[in-house]
Amino acid sequence: MDENAWLSVPARARTDSTLAEVNGRLAAGGISISREDARMLAERRDEALREIGRVEFGAPAIAAVAEAVATSPCLLQEGVAQDLAELQDAFYAIRDELPVDVPDAEIAEALRGCLDEWGDAATVASMPAEEVMGFSAEYVRAAGAESCDEYCIADDEGRTYSFDPAEWDYDEQADGWDGEGWADGWDD
């Protein structure tokens, strides 16, 4: 498929496809977009892809973004199209900075986490990719695993904790938990 294949699809068909796809995903949150909103999202998508020099195969990323944010308390019916446009722009900017093996769903999950945290799609769109991706538990886990090998753990909320053995200064005379020495009662 050549680079302009999606662009050669009639604009009305692209709009209808985007409208159906996005509204299907947004239904979980009880919100929807209009045909004009879908047209604007498709135009913003085309512009973003041109700017970063990429093509997109399959469902547009806005479908993954819409699914991820559909039930966010920060996404309201009034202004939903503008918020989705901001998040879509952020998605493509982040996608351009990350390795290809990071799934679209992880980026969408991170955008949802940021939206829930900051409450404003424009703020999320202005954040650096690494800060946004900090809201994806899988991305954080994978990034932590690369940097600390087997000395990483993740809690139930997705926060990653790491241990660098090079920084550990072993001293059996140092205080342990609650002021007890490391060797106190170890053989009782």
N, C-alpha and C positions, 0 to 999 in steps of 0.2 A: 504494500500500500504506500503510495507516495505521500510526501509531507502535506500536500494540499488536499488530500482526499476528503477530510472532514469539512474543509472549507468549500469543497465542490458540492456538498450536500446542500440542497436549497435551504435558505435561512429559516423558512417557516417550519420545515421538517426538523431542523436542529432545535428550534424553539419549542416545538411540540414535544420532542424527545426529552429535552431538559425539563420542561414543565411537568411531564408525567413522572419522570424519574425523581425529581426533587420533591414534588408533592407527595409521592408515595412514601418517601423517607420521612418527610416532615409530619405525616399523619400521626405518628406516635406521640407528638407533642401537641396535636390539635391545631396546628397552624398550616398555612399554605401561602403560595405565591401566585401572582397573576401571570397571564401570558406576556404582558409588558415586562414584568420582573424577570421572567425566564429569558426574554430577548436580551435584556440588559446583562444578565449573568453570562449568557453565551457570548456576547460581545466582549465582556471583560475577560472571559476565558481566552478567547482568540487573541486579544491584545497581550495578555500575560504570557501566553505561549510564544507569541512572536518576539516579545522582549527578551525572553530567556533562550530563544532559539531551540525550542523543543517541540515535539509532536506528542500527542497522547492517543493511545489506542484503547479501545473499550469504552466503558462508561466514564463520563467526565468526572473529575475529582470532586465536583460540587455534590455529587450523589453521596460520596463517603463523608464529606463534611456535613451535609444536611442530616445524614443518619446519626452522626456522632453528636451533633448539637441539638437535635430535635426536641429533646426533653430537658434542655438546660433552662433553669429558671431565669436566665439572663436574656433569652431569646423570646421576644414578644412579637405578636402579630404586627403591630405597627412598627415599621422599621426593619422587618425581617429581611427584606430584599437587600437593603443596604448592608446589614450585618453579614448576610451570606456573601455579598460581594467582597467585603473587607476580608472575611475569613478565606474565601477562595483565593484572593490575591496573596494572602499570607501563606496559604498552602503551596502555591506555585513558587514563591520566593524560597520557602523552606526546602521544597522538593529539589530545587536547583542546587542547594548547598549540601545536601545529604547524599551519601552513597546510594546507589540504585537498589541495594538489598534491603533498605528500610522500607517496609510496606506502607502504602498509602493510609491504611487503617491506623497505623501508629501515629502518623502525622495528624490525622483527624482526631484521634484520641487526645493528643497533646493540645490541639487547638481547643477542644472541649474543656480540658482541664484549665487552660489559661482563661478561657471565657468565664468559666465558673469562678475562678479566683479573682479576676480583675473586673468582670462585669461589663466590659465594653469591647466590642469587636475591633474598633479603631485602635485601641490601646494594644490589643493582641497583635494586630497587623504591623505595629511599629516595633515589636520586640525582636531581638536577635534570635536566630534559629535555635541556637543551643539553649537559650533560656526557655523558649517554647517547648522544646523537646524534653526538658526536665520534667514535664507533666505527663510523659509517657512512661509508665512503669517498665515496659519491655525495653524501650530504648535506654533508659537509665541502667537497667540490669545488664544489658549487653555492653554498654559503654564501660560500666564498672568492671565487668568480667575481663574486658580487654586490658584494663589498666592495672588490675590487681590479681589476676589469675585466680587461684583457689582460695584466696583470703577475702572473699566478699560474701556478704549475706544481704538479703532483702527482707524487709518486714512485710506485713500484710497490706500496708498502705502503699507499697512499692518503693519506699525509701531504701536506698542502698548504703550499706556501711562497709567500709573496707579497712583492712589491716595491712600495714606495710612493715614487714619484718625488719627492714633496714632501719626503721625509725624506733624500733623497740629496744629499750635499754634494760636488759635483764639484770635484776639486782634482788637476790633473795632476802636482803636486809630491808628492802623498801617496804613501806606499808602496803597491805593488800586492802581488800574490802573492809570497810568500817574500822580502819586503823590496825587491823591484825597483820602480823607478819606473814609472808608467803609460806613459811615452813611451819607455822604454829599449828600443831595438832594434825599434821598431814598423815601421821601413821596411827592415829587412835582407832 
